[in-house]
Amino acid sequence: MHLWDKGSATRESIISFTCDRDRLYDARLAPYDIVGSMAQTVMLEKCGLITAGERNQLLAGLDSLFEETAQSDFSIGKEYEDIHSWVELRLHDLAGETAGKLHTGRSRNDQVLTDIHLYIRHQSYRLAHELKSLADIFLDFSEKHEAVLMPGFTHMQAAMVTSFGLWFASYAESLCDDLQNLAGAAALADASPLGTAAGYGTSLPVDRELTASLLGFRRLIITSPYAQMSRGRTERQVTGAIASAANTLARFSSDVTLLMSPGYGFVTLSDDLTTGSSIMPQKKNPDLFELIRARCNRLQALPGEVTLMTTNLPAGYNRDYQELKAIIFDAFEGIMELTRVMQYALAGLLVRKDIMADNKYNDIFSVEEANRMVREGVPFREAYRAVAGKAGSGSFRFPDTVDYSHTGSIGNIGRKHLQMRIEEVMKGFAQGYSPGELKLKVCKVESL
């Protein structure tokens, strides 16, 4: 049975094409859909659209359905079109004809958009804490390897001296920017579309501010048409933030695979993080980081998919939006897994500490020599030319000390600044509201 059934038959092949994948993805939205329905129920009673008895019937039935969705084998059967029809029709089994009043004053259009906003807000919160944990690991590695020098490269050529401490800290800072992007995307989703109905509001006296408050939204999507216009825009911002984090992980993975190669030999991996060759006994392959890189690069394509899928769509709801669910779900699940894999992969990353003893890196200290001359009063260009004439002669040697003092350099990495900035950004994720937390929030308000 379909909620839009008017008595005429639609071909089964059409139903299968339009709904089969939707049911699969909608199972992830089930708990969010139910808590949204709970808030809707409370609001309908407050506005006099249902009785207190009907409210209690609906809330009891929805609570039972919420527990059902928590089962590991939960799925939406083919007899239902989507999560919305599953909730309404299953609720009929539990609350009788009263279930038909749940949909008062809303459409599946604002209902699914509410589900998605709740999902994005919650998953952004979870992802933010995983990214912060990874940033913390990079900062810990930065402190541990602060004094371990390494060559820095430009144009793939040895250029200047740097340190592993600075290298690790740079990825912590990159993740901080990624968290900032994610916070912005999460804030965009932290707006309630509930009550905008099909995109043009409703003549019923619903209280949109009440449902927004019950569901923990910071604000409303104010105009009803914009609720549907925002479809695609929100997803593009979220996937853009995820793509940014994926870029950070991919670049670090690429660094590891390069610096582990024989031409460099700056790092290696513990045996339990590598694989081998079926024909070459000596091989120790960084497959883990290569696959992280590949899967992260796939995630970076997602904002383009969203853009192409939603470009030039006419105003109002379009069924094209249904396809955005798969992108959002796969994006969050993918980046979450990759972030966790990176966390334990770092534990097996081993740093070589005697790199600069190799004579082939002597010339990168020509920069230090030019700067020494500058401190003695020689104009930089004159010092540059004098030192350039000696480059390649082998006359430069590894100095006893490398004198850097400014913030963000070998001698002053700036970890405390980074830690403070990360903590500040994390304030944007103060409350993620899982479905269980929202259920308790709605029930607490209703009990007062």
Secondary structure as UniProt FT lines:
FT   TURN            3..4
FT   HELIX           12..46
FT   TURN            47..48
FT   HELIX           52..69
FT   TURN            72..73
FT   TURN            78..79
FT   HELIX           83..95
FT   HELIX           96..101
FT   TURN            102..105
FT   HELIX           108..144
FT   TURN            145..147
FT   STRAND          149..154
FT   TURN            155..156
FT   STRAND          157..163
FT   HELIX           164..189
FT   STRAND          191..192
FT   TURN            194..195
FT   TURN            197..200
FT   HELIX           208..214
FT   TURN            215..216
FT   STRAND          219..220
FT   HELIX           224..229
FT   TURN            230..232
FT   HELIX           233..259
FT   TURN            262..264
FT   STRAND          267..269
FT   HELIX           271..273
FT   TURN            281..282
FT   HELIX           287..299
FT   TURN            300..301
FT   HELIX           302..310
FT   TURN            311..312
FT   HELIX           319..323
FT   HELIX           324..346
FT   TURN            347..348
FT   STRAND          349..351
FT   HELIX           355..357
FT   HELIX           359..365
FT   HELIX           366..375
FT   TURN            376..377
FT   HELIX           380..388
FT   TURN            389..392
FT   TURN            407..408
FT   TURN            410..411
FT   HELIX           415..426
FT   HELIX           427..429
FT   HELIX           435..447
//
